[in-house]
Amino acid sequence: MPLKLFVVGCLLLVTTSMTTAQQTDATLQSLTRMALERNPEIRALLAAAQAAEQRGAQVGGWSDPEIMVQWFANPAQGGGPLRRSAFGVRQMMPWPGTLPAARAGAAAGARARWHALEVARVQLTLAVAETWHARHGQARRIRLIQEHLEWIARLEALARQRHALGLVSQAELLRIEIEREEMRSDLRMANLMAQTLDVKLRGLLNVSDNSTFPTPNGAQPQLQFTPDPAQVGHPMLLEAGSMVQEAEAMARQAKLETRPMFGVGLDIMGPEYSMMESSFAWPIVPSLSVTLPIWRSKTQAMRKEAALRVDVATARIDAATNTIFAERAEAKLMLDQAQESVDLYQKRLIPRATSMADLILLEYSTGKRLADEVIDARRMALDLSIKLEEALTQRNSAVIRLQSLYPGSEN
């Protein structure tokens, strides 16, 4: 089976800014390629698949022929040792169909290993993409908090000017300072969460702890997804199907192993090897042998194991099918919920909250509002903006999961 890099559709990003989309897409593709090349589990599964491909040549060929040399070590009389020696060759042959069944089982087992590799690649690509988009969402959260801190600094400067004129109390200045310290703490926590995601990404890429990655910038992309109803191409199902084929081939081989084996041979005897008189100087004697499998415990165990393997593989197909359908349904619901949240925050709540905060700030500048009201209004707008980023991250995660469950789907 040729080597191929299974990259799911989550690498194709769609954003409102084409330049940001291209940069994000290129970075994610680069990180995914690095993960697929450096991940030790991927390398181990690749080696296992390549090793499994070598089994066909081991189990699908005849056993080595047997060559025999015999001679009289202490003849009563005669010529040289060559004339009193015999030479023979034997070749055993299994029952017809045994070797093709063994080769078919080995080939199916190798295909199962390749499909297992594809499953691991899909899962690794999914993990890298989800972590990257979570990192993007966290970067947006950090930027929103920084902008809020900049706004607090401007508000504090305005409040101190008004305090100097005796227009606001010391309590209002203290309220602004409390908000500033709370936001600084939130910023530190957000940076720690970003570092945690970086640690996870380093683990997926199998790189050193001091490795750095470009920080995602700009608005989060809103990935799109068009499902492909064809399910047969999913590597999890293909792996289970190959396991069924391997078990069925093993069952056929176990059945054929109960049949006799045949052997053919040819002996050439020196003129003085046999005490029998012959008109030939070097008698040639063909032979035929049969191996009878009278000890049934081995073959019975093989047939029982093969039957159980068929049951296991068939159950794994059912389990894989159920898992795929369940995860598709869960991801689809997750996408619908996230999309509803995105629409709610983006189209209905944030515009109103932003307008309200601006109006209250304007009224504060004329002395009609307290600093507490301005901060609360601005904090509401900030919280809604952070929830929007969380909903966008959740939405992208759902799209990526759906793409991994529909191989070949396009954005």
N, C-alpha and C positions, 0 to 999 in steps of 0.2 A: 504494500500500500504506500503510495508516495507520501512524503512528508508535506504537510500543509499547515498553514497558520490559520487557525479558526478564530477569526475576529468578528464578533457579533456586531449588529447594526448600531450598538450604543456608541460607536466611535464617530458617527456622523452627526454633528450637532447643528441645531438650527437656533439662531438667536436674532434679536432685533437689530443688532449691529453686526454687519457682515465681517468687518475687520476683527472684532473681538471673537466672533464665531470661528474664523479661520485660525486665529492664534490658539484658542482653547482646544479646537479639534486637533491641531498639530501637536500640541503638548500632550494631550491625552493619548493620542496614537503612539507618540514616542515613549511615554511611560508604560503603555500596555505592551509594546514590543520588548522593552527592557524587562518587564516582569516575566513575559513568556520565555525569554532567553535565559534569565538568571534564576528563576524559581527552582529550588532543588526538587520539589515534588514533580514538576513538569519534566525535569531531566530524568528523574527516576522512572517515571511512566514511559518516557520515550525509550529508554534503554530496555525496559521490560517488553515493550512492543517489538522492538528490534530483535530481542532475544527470542520472543515467541515465534517470530518468522522462521527461525532456524530449526524449529521442531519438525517441520514437514519433511526435511531431508533425513532427519534421524529416524522417524517412525515409518516412513513410506517406502523404504527400500528393503531389499533382501538382506538376510544375514550374510556375513562373509563366508566364502567357501572354505571348506576344511581340506587341507592337503596332508596326506599321510605317506610316510616312508617306513617300510619294514624290511628286515633282512635277517638272515640266519647268522647268529654271532658265532656259533660253534658247529658248523656242518661237519659231517663225518668225512666228506670228501667233496671235491668240486673245484671250480675255478675261482676267479676273483670275486670281491664283494659285490660288484655291480651285477653279476650274473645270478647271484643268489639273493637279490633284493626285489622288492615290489613297491610300486608307486601308485597312489590313488588320490582322487579328488572327489569331494562330496559337496552338493549344494542342496540346502533345504528350502522348500517353497511353501508358503502358507496357503490356506484355502483361498480360491479365487474370490476377490472382493475384499479381503481383509486389509490389504495395503491401501487400496483407494479409500476405504473407510477411515483408516488411520490418518491418511493425508488430509481428508476432508475435515476431520476433527481438529487437526493441528491448524489448518487454515482458518477455520471458524474461531478457534481460540486466539489466533493472532489478530483477527479482525476485532474481536472483543477487546483486546488490549489497546488497539488503536482507538476504538470508540471510547474506552475509558480515558485515554489521553485527551480526546476531544471534550469529554465531559469536564475534566479538570481545567482545560483551557477556557471553556465557557465560564466556569465558576471563578477562575482567577480574573478573567477580563471583567466579569460582573463586579467583583470586589474592588478592582482598581478604579473602575468607572464610578461606582457608588462613593468610594472614599474621596475621589477627586472632586465630584460634584458637592459632596458634603463640605469639603475644604473650601470650595468656591462660596457656598452659602455662609460658612463661618467668616470668610473674608469680608463678605457683604455686611454681616452683623458687626464686625469690628469697625468697618468704615462708618456705619450708621451711628455707633456709639461715639466715635471720634467727632463726627459732625455735631452730635448733641453736646459734647463737651465744648466744642468751639462756640456753639450757640450760648451755652451757660456762661462762658467767659465774657461774651458780649453783653449778656443780661446783667452779669455781676458788675461790669464796668458802668452800665447805665444806672444800676441801683445805687452804686457808690456816689455817682454824681448827684443823684436825687437825694441821697442821704446827707450829703454835704450841704444841700440846700434846705434840709429839714423836711423833705417831702415824704420820706419813707422811714420806717423805724429800724432799729438794730435787729429786731426779730426777723425782718424780711431778708436782711443780709445773711443772717445765720441759716435761714431756710435755703437760700441759694447755695451756701457753702455745703450744707448737708447733701443737696442734690449733686453737687460736684464730686464729693467724696464717694457717694454711692455709684456714680457713673464710672469713676476711676477704678473702683473695685470690680464693677461689671466688665470693664475693659481688660483688666488683668485676668479675670476668669475666662473671657472670650479668647484671649491670647493663649492661655493654657490649654483650652480645648483645641485650638488650632495646632498647637504643638503635639497634642495627643493624636490628632489625625495624621500629622506628619510622621509620627512614630509608626503608626499603622501602615502608612504608605511605604515607608522604608522596609518594613517587614515583608510586604507583598513584593517589593522590588528586589529584596535580598541585597541591600546596599548598607554601607557603614552608617553609624549613628550621626556622623557629622555631615552627611550628604544633605544638600539643600535642593529645593524645588522652586520653580517660578510661582509666585503668588498669583492666583487668578484675579483678574481685575474686570471692571465693567459689570453690567447687569448679568444675572444668571440667565443662561439659555433656557428656553422652553422647548424641550425635545418633543418631536412628533413621532407618531407610531402608526403604521398601517399593518394590521395583522395579516398573516398568511395562514389560511385555514389548514394547510397541509401539515400534518404532524409527523409523518413517517421519517422526516429527515432529522429529528431530534437525536443527538448522539446517545442520550440515555436509553431511548427505545432501541436504537441500533445495537447498542452494547448488549441489552437483554436479548434481542433477537439472535445475535451471534452466539450468545451463550446457549440458547436453545439448540441452534444448529450444531454446536460443539457437543452437547449432551446427546443429541440424537445420533450423531456419527459415532460417539463412544458406545452407544447402545448397539448399533449395528456391528461395530468391531467386536464387542464382547460376545455377541451371538455367534459371529464367525470364528471366534477363538475356540469355540467348543468343537469345531470341525477338525478332522485330521490334517496334519502337515505331510507333505510329500518330499522325498529326497531322491535325487538321482546322482549316480556316481560312476566312475570309470577307474578300473585298476589295470595296470600294466605290470606283468610279472616277468622277472628274469628267467632265463631258461632253466636255472637250477634252483629257483625259489620253491616251486611246487614239486612234490614227489610224484605227481601224476605225469604220465607220459603224454606228450602233445606233439602234433605235427608242426606246430608253430614255434619258432625260435623264441618269440616274446609274446606270450598269450595276452590278449586284451579281453577283459571281463567287465561288461557293464553291470550296474546294480540299481535297484529301486528299493527305497525304504519308506515306511509310513510311521509317523509319530501319532500315537493314539492318546488323546487327552482324557485319560481315565481318572485322573485326580481332579474332581469337579469343584473342589472348594474355591480354587482361585478364580475360575471362570464364573462361578455362581456369584462370588463377591463382586466381580467386575460388572456383571449384568445388574445386580442390585444397586451398585453405586451409580451406574449409568441411568437407571430408572429414576433414582432419587435426584440426580442432577437435572433431568428433564423437568421434574416437578418443581425444583428450585428455580430453574430458569424461567419456566412458564409463570410462576408466581411473581418473579421479578418484573416480567413484562406488565402484569396487572398492576403491580405496585408502582412502577414507573409511570404508567398511563394515569393512574389515579393521582400521583404526585403532580404530574404536569398539569392536569386539568384543575386540581385544587389550587396550585400556585398561580395559574393563569387567572382563575376567578378572583383570588385574593389580590393579585396585582392590579386587576381591572378595577375592583372596588376601591383599592388604594388610590388609583389614578383618578377615579371619579370624585372621591372625597377631596383629594388635593386640588383638583381643578375647581371644585366648588369653593374651596377656601381661597384660592388665588383670585377668582372672580369677585368674591365678597370683599376681600381686602383691597384689591387693586382698583376695582370699579366703583365700589359703593362706600366703603368705610374710610379709607385713607384720604381721598379727596375732601370729604367732609371734615375729618379730623384736622387736616392741614389748614383748611380754611378757618375753622374754629380757632385754632391756635394763633393764626395770624391776626384774627379779629381781636382776640383777648389781649394779645401783645400790644396792638394799637391802642386799645382802651387803657392798658397799663401805663403806656407812655403819657396819657392825659390824666392819670390819677384816678381812673374809674375802676381799676382792678388791683388786686393784691398780687404780690409775686407768687404766692402759693397757687393762685388760680392759673397764672401763666405757666408755671412749671408743670402743674397737673395736665393742662391741655397739651403742652409740648410732649410730655411723657406719654400721653395716650397716642399721639401720632407716632412716636418712636416705637412703642410696643406693637402697634399695628404694622408698622413697616418691618419689624423683626419677624412677626408672625407671617408676613407675606414671604419673606426670604425662606423661612422654615417650610412653608407650603410649597414653594417652588422647588426646594431641595427634595421634599417628599414626592412631588410630582415627577421630577426627573428620575428619582430612584425607581418609581413604579414603571416608568417607560423603559428604563434599562432592564428591569426584571422581565418585562413582557418581551423585549427584544431577545433576551437570552432564552426565552421559552418558545419563541417562534424563529428558529434558525432560517436565515435567508430573507427575513422581513426587511423592508427599507424604510428609512425615515422619510 
